[in-house]
């Protein structure tokens, strides 16, 4: 009975995951075509549930489960939900969470990824310098929202995440939409349990799930409306399907298809999924399993390349102004689609069975894997314990730097001494030094065991992404924002590596019995968590912008339907326009002179019969020739996590002000 219940538990999970993918893609595709409707998404979900449940009964037919493990990890997942509630109420424009939420509201309202807002595109020339700003020759009426040549508004970011949020927003409004990342975090905990169980064996999935659940950055990011948590969810799901597909004897096309589907969806969520896919596709193509699972890998690659092509078209036609790296984004995508497969085919020929290269590697595989693990561990220790301090204390006498500069390799020299040398320290201050030490130990163990259980297909690409992101990539140095890029791959990688480290270290006590090993493993896990208790509790206790939903709702309820609202605080106009349907405008770069110019323009609008309101915490000019009287006061006092340099923040910063809503009226004649 317990085995039957456990099998049903897994099949339902797979069914919900696959139905989620289906609905997410349909929401995205219909929004691209400007025909997004909530009833289409509901119908798709209702149809996909029985279809995928029937299919899961086919490819999970002989799967045996330990129901106790699943009950434990379900409890951990529930705890992860409680740790991320209440969710951040970041509604303001300019910050990424606000832009995503505003995009979701606009998609739900207009059914399109290009929003019709003619009043913003048709601003008179004298108003444009006040109510828009120029960024990279693009016009932004609100930060992150850009005016297209067809006079429509296009969000700055990729759009799968806000399309999914638009479904939730349509069903439950703003407060329910804010729960998206806490729920995705629950899914990530369940998926990393399955993935670690596939890689490490019985029981160790629980350890990895616990490490990820109690990662302070994971907790904090689980409260915010940003896309990295969705990417983590999709990548973990993709790896679960892929590793399951290569470890079973028969070739399951459905598993390969679902894996490609997951990674493809991650691609249209964030373009930097390419950083993972380049080494992953290369590793697959030169793997010894290519011949055995060739048809499955072709299905996987074909599905992913279809999504890459859709992403390319989306970037060119639907969101032409999404170019954070300008034309290099398209160039890198073309490299992935064309160059990587070609190089992989060349490598596969070189490593094919019977070649001298393959024979050489097979004879020395254990030694080569051990050397790779040692190199990675040395790299981790170097970037953690040496590199951050060389430039400060020893740059003039460090011999490697001198030699590299002498031979003209200044860029390589900068790696040893300069560029983004604190990135590893941010990781240490997030997860703790003991956790990182155990994770590096576990990574070495995983390299040594990389030819078992399909570990290689997770290990090599994830290690490559970690090296790339820690080495020379710039991250926002606002303490916890820097961890955003580490969420999709690096933190799950470290969680599984730490679980492997606990497994390997505790394995030394096996000679004293299984119970002794369990006690040793438990002590190691508790040791990691004990020395990171303060950041964990801080991340769980503090959430950003509490009370902002109530504040904006009370303000919106005060304004009449025909109001024109002008705000002189950055980010305040956007939520009123996109979430509450109020014609709101933002005064960019506010100053006393620009506020005076704004009021002069608004005075002319009052003469034309418009219902004009101003929301401000600044002092307005005394003499304007019009009546400016306060309608209501809306004091705001909220908090965000403080900023710290190279330490985990422990305090909150006050945000807000004494906001007043004014109405402009003509003087009585």
C-alpha positions in Angstrom: 0.0 0.0 0.0 2.8 2.4 0.9 4.6 1.6 -2.3 1.4 2.3 -4.3 0.8 5.6 -2.5 4.5 6.7 -3.1 4.2 5.8 -6.8 1.0 7.8 -7.1 2.7 10.8 -5.3 5.5 10.9 -7.9 3.2 10.5 -10.9 1.0 13.3 -9.7 4.1 15.5 -9.2 5.3 14.7 -12.8 1.7 15.4 -14.1 1.5 18.8 -12.4 5.0 19.7 -13.6 4.3 18.8 -17.2 0.9 20.5 -17.1 2.7 23.6 -15.7 5.1 23.6 -18.7 2.2 23.3 -21.1 0.2 26.1 -19.7 3.3 28.3 -19.3 4.2 27.9 -23.0 0.6 28.5 -24.2 0.4 31.6 -22.1 3.7 32.9 -23.6 2.8 32.0 -27.2 -0.7 33.5 -27.0 0.7 36.6 -25.5 3.2 36.8 -28.4 0.2 36.6 -30.8 -1.7 39.2 -28.7 -4.5 36.7 -28.0 -3.7 35.8 -24.3 -6.9 34.7 -22.5 -7.2 33.2 -19.1 -9.9 30.7 -20.3 -7.4 29.3 -22.9 -4.9 28.6 -20.1 -7.5 27.0 -17.8 -8.7 24.8 -20.6 -5.1 23.7 -21.4 -4.5 22.8 -17.8 -7.7 20.8 -17.6 -6.8 18.9 -20.7 -3.2 18.3 -20.0 -3.7 16.9 -16.5 -5.3 13.6 -17.6 -3.0 13.3 -20.6 0.2 13.6 -18.6 -1.1 11.4 -15.8 -1.7 8.6 -18.4 1.8 9.1 -19.9 3.4 9.1 -16.4 1.9 5.7 -15.8 3.8 4.5 -18.9 7.3 5.8 -18.2 7.1 5.5 -14.4 5.4 2.1 -14.5 8.1 0.2 -12.6 9.4 3.1 -10.3 9.7 2.1 -6.7 9.6 4.8 -4.0 10.2 5.1 -0.3 7.1 7.0 0.9 8.9 8.0 4.1 11.5 9.9 2.1 8.8 11.8 0.2 6.9 12.6 3.4 10.1 14.1 4.9 11.0 16.1 1.8 7.3 17.3 1.6 7.7 18.6 5.1 10.9 20.4 4.2 9.2 21.9 1.2 6.3 23.1 3.4 8.9 24.7 5.7 10.5 26.4 2.7 7.1 27.9 1.9 6.7 29.2 5.5 10.2 30.7 5.3 9.4 32.7 2.2 6.1 34.1 3.5 5.0 36.8 3.5 6.2 37.6 0.0 7.9 40.9 -0.8 5.4 43.6 -1.7 7.8 45.3 -4.2 5.3 47.0 -6.5 7.2 50.1 -7.6 8.6 50.6 -11.1 12.2 50.5 -12.0 13.2 47.6 -9.8 13.0 44.2 -11.5 10.2 42.7 -9.3 8.0 45.7 -10.1 8.6 45.6 -13.8 7.7 41.9 -13.9 4.5 42.4 -11.9 3.5 45.4 -14.0 4.1 43.4 -17.2 1.9 40.6 -15.8 -0.9 43.1 -15.0 -0.7 44.6 -18.5 -0.7 41.1 -20.2 -3.7 40.1 -18.1 -5.5 43.3 -19.1 -4.6 43.6 -22.8 -3.7 40.0 -23.7 -0.5 41.0 -25.4 3.2 41.5 -24.8 3.1 44.9 -26.6 0.8 47.3 -24.7 -1.4 49.9 -26.3 -0.8 53.1 -24.4 -1.1 55.9 -27.1 -1.0 58.7 -24.5 2.6 57.8 -23.6 3.8 57.5 -27.2 1.9 60.7 -28.3 3.3 63.0 -25.5 3.7 66.5 -26.8 7.3 67.5 -27.5 7.5 69.9 -24.6 6.4 67.1 -22.2 8.7 64.3 -23.4 11.8 65.7 -21.6 9.9 65.7 -18.3 7.9 62.5 -18.5 10.3 60.2 -20.4 14.0 59.5 -20.3 16.5 58.4 -22.9 18.5 55.2 -22.3 20.7 53.8 -25.1 18.7 56.0 -27.6 15.5 54.3 -26.3 12.5 56.2 -24.8 11.3 55.1 -21.4 8.2 56.6 -19.8 8.9 54.2 -16.9 12.1 52.4 -15.9 12.1 49.1 -17.7 9.2 50.0 -20.0 10.2 51.2 -23.5 8.3 52.8 -26.4 8.5 50.8 -29.7 8.5 52.3 -33.2 4.9 51.2 -33.5 4.0 53.4 -30.5 3.4 50.4 -28.2 5.1 49.7 -24.9 7.5 46.8 -24.5 8.9 45.5 -21.2 12.7 45.3 -20.9 12.9 41.7 -19.8 12.2 38.3 -21.3 8.6 37.5 -20.9 7.9 33.8 -19.9 8.0 34.7 -16.2 5.5 37.6 -16.4 3.2 35.5 -18.7 2.9 32.8 -16.1 2.4 35.5 -13.5 -0.3 37.0 -15.7 -2.2 33.7 -15.4 -2.1 33.9 -11.6 -2.8 37.6 -11.6 -5.9 37.0 -13.7 -7.2 34.4 -11.2 -6.4 36.1 -7.9 -5.0 39.7 -8.4 -1.9 41.3 -7.1 -1.5 39.6 -3.7 -1.9 36.1 -5.2 0.5 36.9 -8.0 3.1 37.8 -5.4 3.0 34.2 -4.2 4.5 32.9 -7.4 8.1 32.6 -6.2 7.3 31.1 -2.8 5.4 28.4 -4.7 8.2 27.9 -7.2 10.6 27.6 -4.4 8.6 24.7 -3.0 8.8 23.0 -6.4 12.6 23.6 -6.5 13.0 21.8 -3.1 11.1 18.8 -4.4 13.0 18.7 -7.6 16.5 18.9 -6.1 15.5 16.1 -3.8 14.7 13.9 -6.8 17.8 15.0 -8.7 20.2 14.4 -5.7 18.5 11.0 -5.1 19.2 10.1 -8.8 22.8 11.3 -8.5 23.8 10.2 -5.0 21.5 7.4 -4.1 19.1 6.7 -1.3 18.4 9.3 1.4 20.9 11.9 0.2 18.3 13.8 -1.7 16.9 14.9 1.7 20.2 16.3 2.6 20.5 18.4 -0.6 16.9 19.6 -0.2 17.6 20.7 3.3 20.7 22.6 2.3 18.9 24.4 -0.5 15.8 25.1 1.7 18.0 26.7 4.3 20.2 28.7 1.9 19.7 32.4 3.0 19.8 33.6 -0.6 17.3 31.0 -1.7 14.9 32.1 1.1 15.3 35.8 0.2 14.9 35.2 -3.5 11.9 33.1 -2.9 10.1 36.2 -1.6 10.8 38.3 -4.7 9.1 38.5 -8.1 12.1 37.8 -10.2 12.7 35.2 -12.9 15.7 33.4 -11.5 13.6 31.1 -9.3 11.6 30.0 -12.3 14.9 29.3 -14.2 16.1 27.1 -11.3 12.8 25.2 -11.3 13.0 24.5 -15.0 16.7 23.6 -15.0 16.3 21.2 -12.1 13.3 19.6 -13.8 15.2 19.3 -17.1 18.1 17.6 -15.3 15.8 15.2 -13.5 14.2 14.0 -16.8 17.6 13.9 -18.6 19.4 11.9 -16.0 16.5 9.5 -15.6 16.4 9.1 -19.4 20.1 8.1 -19.6 20.2 5.8 -16.5 17.3 3.5 -17.6 18.0 0.7 -20.0 15.4 1.5 -22.6 15.4 4.8 -24.5 12.4 6.9 -23.5 11.7 9.6 -26.1 9.2 11.2 -23.8 11.7 11.8 -21.1 14.2 13.3 -23.5 11.4 15.4 -25.0 10.4 16.7 -21.5 14.0 17.5 -20.7 14.5 19.5 -23.8 11.1 21.2 -23.1 12.3 22.2 -19.7 15.6 23.6 -20.8 13.9 25.3 -23.7 11.5 27.0 -21.4 14.4 28.1 -19.2 15.9 29.6 -22.4 12.8 31.8 -23.0 12.9 32.9 -19.4 16.4 34.1 -19.3 18.8 34.2 -22.2 21.8 33.4 -19.9 20.6 29.8 -19.8 23.0 29.7 -22.8 25.9 29.6 -20.2 24.7 26.2 -19.1 23.5 24.8 -22.4 26.8 25.3 -24.2 28.8 22.9 -22.0 25.8 20.6 -21.5 25.2 20.0 -25.3 29.0 19.6 -25.8 29.2 17.0 -23.0 26.2 15.1 -24.4 27.6 15.0 -27.9 31.0 13.6 -26.9 29.7 11.2 -24.3 30.1 7.4 -24.6 26.3 7.1 -24.3 25.7 8.9 -27.6 25.6 5.7 -29.6 23.3 4.0 -27.2 20.9 6.9 -26.7 21.5 8.8 -29.9 17.8 9.1 -31.0 16.9 10.4 -27.5 19.6 13.0 -27.5 18.6 14.1 -31.0 15.0 14.6 -29.7 16.4 16.5 -26.7 18.6 18.8 -28.9 15.9 19.3 -31.5 13.3 20.5 -28.9 15.8 22.8 -27.3 16.9 24.3 -30.6 13.3 24.9 -31.5 12.9 27.0 -28.3 16.2 28.7 -29.1 14.8 29.7 -32.5 11.6 30.9 -30.9 13.7 33.0 -28.5 15.7 34.4 -31.4 12.4 35.4 -33.2 11.0 36.8 -29.9 14.1 39.0 -29.4 14.0 40.2 -33.0 10.3 40.9 -33.4 8.3 40.8 -30.2 10.8 42.4 -27.8 13.3 44.1 -30.1 14.5 46.4 -27.4 15.6 43.6 -25.1 19.3 43.8 -25.7 21.2 44.0 -22.5 24.3 42.8 -24.4 23.1 44.5 -27.6 23.8 42.5 -30.7 26.0 40.0 -28.9 22.9 38.3 -27.5 21.9 37.2 -31.0 25.5 36.4 -31.8 25.8 34.1 -28.8 22.5 32.4 -29.6 23.7 31.7 -33.2 26.9 30.2 -31.8 24.9 27.9 -29.6 22.6 26.8 -32.4 25.3 26.4 -35.0 28.9 26.2 -33.7 28.5 24.1 -30.6 26.8 21.2 -32.4 29.5 21.3 -35.1 32.3 21.3 -32.5 30.5 18.5 -30.6 30.3 16.3 -33.7 34.0 16.8 -34.3 34.7 16.0 -30.6 32.4 12.9 -30.8 34.4 11.6 -33.8 37.7 12.2 -31.9 36.3 10.4 -28.8 34.4 7.7 -30.7 34.8 4.0 -29.8 38.0 2.7 -31.3 39.8 6.0 -31.7 43.2 6.5 -30.1 41.9 9.4 -28.1 39.0 7.3 -26.7 41.3 4.4 -25.9 43.8 6.7 -24.1 41.0 8.3 -22.0 39.3 5.0 -21.1 42.5 3.6 -19.8 43.2 6.7 -17.6 39.6 7.8 -16.9 39.7 7.4 -13.0 43.0 9.4 -12.9 41.8 12.1 -15.3 38.6 12.5 -13.3 40.5 12.7 -10.1 42.8 15.3 -11.6 39.8 17.4 -12.8 38.3 17.2 -9.3 41.6 18.3 -7.7 41.9 21.2 -10.2 38.3 22.4 -9.4 38.9 22.2 -5.6 42.2 24.1 -6.0 40.4 26.7 -8.1 37.7 27.0 -5.4 40.3 27.5 -2.6 42.3 29.9 -4.7 39.3 32.2 -5.5 38.1 32.0 -1.9 41.3 32.3 0.2 43.9 33.9 -2.1 42.5 35.8 -5.0 40.4 38.4 -3.1 43.5 39.6 -1.2 46.3 39.5 -3.8 45.6 42.9 -5.3 45.4 44.5 -1.9 48.5 43.1 -0.3 50.7 41.5 -2.8 50.0 42.7 -6.4 53.5 44.1 -6.9 55.3 41.0 -5.8 53.0 38.3 -7.0 55.2 36.4 -9.5 52.4 34.9 -11.6 51.0 38.3 -12.3 54.4 39.7 -13.2 55.2 36.8 -15.6 51.8 37.1 -17.3 52.2 40.9 -17.8 55.7 40.4 -19.1 54.5 38.0 -21.8 51.7 40.4 -22.7 48.8 38.5 -21.1 47.3 41.3 -19.1 43.7 40.0 -19.3 44.8 36.6 -17.9 46.8 38.4 -15.3 43.7 40.3 -14.2 42.0 37.0 -13.4 44.6 36.3 -10.8 44.5 39.7 -9.1 41.7 42.0 -10.0 38.4 41.5 -11.9 35.4 40.7 -9.7 37.7 39.0 -7.2 35.1 39.3 -4.4 32.5 37.1 -6.0 33.5 34.0 -4.1 33.4 35.9 -0.8 29.8 36.8 -1.5 29.0 33.1 -1.9 30.9 32.4 1.4 29.0 35.1 3.3 25.7 33.6 2.0 26.1 29.9 2.6 28.9 29.9 5.2 32.5 28.8 5.0 31.9 25.4 6.5 29.2 24.7 3.9 31.5 25.8 1.1 34.3 23.7 2.4 32.1 20.6 2.5 30.7 21.5 -1.0 34.2 21.7 -2.5 35.1 18.3 -0.8 31.9 16.9 -2.2 32.7 18.2 -5.7 36.0 16.4 -5.6 34.1 13.2 -4.7 31.6 13.8 -7.5 34.4 14.2 -10.1 35.9 10.9 -8.9 32.5 9.2 -9.3 31.5 11.1 -12.4 31.1 8.0 -14.6 28.5 6.6 -12.3 24.7 7.2 -12.2 24.9 9.9 -14.9 26.7 12.3 -12.5 28.8 13.7 -15.4 25.8 15.2 -17.2 25.0 17.3 -14.1 28.5 17.9 -12.8 30.5 19.2 -15.7 28.1 21.8 -17.0 27.2 23.0 -13.5 30.9 23.3 -12.5 31.6 25.2 -15.7 28.8 27.7 -15.0 30.1 28.1 -11.4 33.6 28.9 -12.6 32.3 31.3 -15.2 30.0 33.3 -12.9 32.5 33.4 -10.0 35.5 34.4 -12.2 35.1 37.6 -14.1 31.3 38.2 -14.4 30.0 41.5 -12.9 27.2 41.1 -10.4 25.2 43.9 -8.7 27.1 44.5 -5.5 24.0 45.3 -3.5 24.6 42.3 -1.2 21.7 39.9 -1.9 21.1 41.1 -5.5 24.5 39.7 -6.3 23.1 36.2 -5.5 20.5 36.4 -8.2 22.7 35.0 -10.9 23.8 32.2 -8.6 20.2 31.0 -8.0 19.5 29.0 -11.2 22.6 26.7 -11.2 25.3 27.6 -8.6 23.3 27.2 -5.4 21.7 23.9 -6.5 25.1 22.7 -7.5 26.6 23.6 -4.1 23.6 22.0 -2.3 24.1 18.7 -4.1 27.9 19.0 -3.7 27.5 19.6 0.0 25.3 16.5 0.2 28.0 14.5 -1.6 30.6 15.9 0.8 28.5 14.8 3.8 28.1 11.4 2.2 31.8 11.0 1.6 33.0 12.3 4.9 30.5 10.3 6.9 31.4 7.2 4.9 34.6 7.0 7.0 32.5 5.9 10.0 30.8 3.0 8.1 33.2 0.6 9.8 31.4 1.4 13.0 28.0 0.6 11.5 25.2 2.3 9.6 23.8 4.0 12.7 27.2 5.7 13.4 27.3 6.9 9.8 23.8 8.4 10.2 24.9 10.2 13.4 28.0 11.5 11.7 26.0 12.8 8.7 23.5 14.4 10.9 26.2 16.2 12.9 27.8 17.5 9.7 24.5 18.9 8.5 23.8 20.5 11.9 27.3 21.9 11.9 26.7 23.6 8.6 23.3 25.0 9.7 24.5 26.1 13.1 27.2 28.4 11.8 24.9 29.9 9.3 21.9 30.3 11.6 22.0 34.1 11.8 21.8 34.7 8.0 19.1 32.0 7.7 17.0 33.7 10.4 17.6 37.1 9.0 16.5 36.1 5.5 13.4 34.3 6.9 12.4 37.2 9.2 12.9 40.2 6.9 11.0 40.8 3.7 11.0 43.9 1.5 8.4 46.7 1.3 5.8 45.5 3.8 2.5 47.4 3.6 3.1 48.6 0.1 0.0 46.8 -1.3 -2.3 48.4 1.2 -0.7 51.8 0.5 -1.2 51.6 -3.2 -4.7 50.2 -2.9 -5.8 53.0 -0.6 -4.3 55.6 -3.0 -6.0 54.1 -6.0 -9.3 53.9 -4.3 -9.2 57.7 -3.6 -8.7 58.6 -7.3 -11.7 59.0 -9.6 -11.9 57.0 -12.8 -11.0 59.9 -15.1 -8.0 61.1 -13.0 -4.6 62.0 -14.6 -2.0 61.2 -11.9 1.5 62.8 -11.9 4.2 61.5 -9.6 7.6 63.0 -8.9 9.0 60.0 -7.1 10.8 57.4 -9.2 8.8 54.2 -9.7 5.5 55.4 -8.2 3.5 56.1 -11.4 4.0 52.6 -12.9 2.0 50.5 -10.5 -1.0 52.9 -10.7 -1.0 52.6 -14.5 -0.3 48.9 -15.0 -2.0 47.5 -12.0 -4.9 49.9 -11.3 -5.6 51.3 -14.8 -5.0 54.9 -13.8 -3.4 57.2 -16.4 -0.3 57.9 -14.4 2.9 59.7 -15.4 6.4 59.9 -13.8 8.5 63.1 -13.6 12.0 61.9 -14.3 15.0 63.4 -12.5 12.8 65.6 -10.2 14.1 68.9 -9.0 12.4 72.2 -7.9 12.8 73.6 -11.4 11.4 70.5 -13.2 8.5 70.4 -10.7 7.7 74.0 -11.6 7.8 73.2 -15.3 5.5 70.2 -14.7 2.9 72.3 -12.9 3.0 74.9 -15.7 2.2 72.1 -18.1 -0.5 70.7 -15.9 -2.1 74.1 -15.5 -2.8 74.0 -19.3 -4.3 70.6 -19.0 -6.7 71.9 -16.2 -7.9 74.6 -18.6 -8.7 71.8 -21.1 -11.0 70.2 -18.5 -8.7 67.4 -17.3 -8.9 66.0 -13.8 -5.4 66.5 -12.6 -3.8 65.1 -9.4 -0.2 65.2 -8.1 1.4 62.7 -5.7 4.5 64.0 -4.1 6.5 64.1 -0.9 8.2 67.4 -2.0 7.2 71.0 -1.4 5.2 72.5 -4.3 5.6 76.0 -5.5 3.6 78.6 -3.6 2.6 80.8 -6.6 1.2 79.0 -9.6 -1.9 80.9 -10.6 -4.0 77.8 -9.9 -5.5 76.2 -6.8 -3.4 73.3 -5.5 -5.1 71.8 -2.5 -4.4 68.5 -0.6 -6.9 65.8 -1.1 -5.5 63.3 1.4 -2.2 62.4 3.1 -0.7 59.0 2.5 2.3 58.6 4.8 4.4 55.6 3.9 6.9 53.8 6.2 8.2 50.6 4.9 11.5 48.7 5.0 14.0 46.9 2.8 17.1 44.8 3.6 20.1 47.0 4.3 23.2 47.1 2.1 26.4 45.5 3.3 29.7 45.1 1.6 31.1 41.5 1.9 28.9 40.5 4.8 25.4 39.2 5.2 23.0 42.2 6.0 21.4 41.9 9.4 19.3 45.2 9.5 16.6 46.9 7.6 16.6 50.3 5.9 13.6 52.6 6.2 11.9 53.6 3.0 8.9 56.0 2.5 7.9 59.5 3.2 5.0 61.9 3.9 3.2 61.7 0.6 0.3 64.0 -0.2 -2.2 63.7 -3.0 -3.0 67.2 -4.4 -5.6 68.3 -6.9 -5.1 71.2 -9.3 -8.1 73.4 -10.0 -8.6 76.7 -11.8 -9.0 79.9 -9.7 -12.6 81.1 -9.5 -13.4 83.9 -11.8 
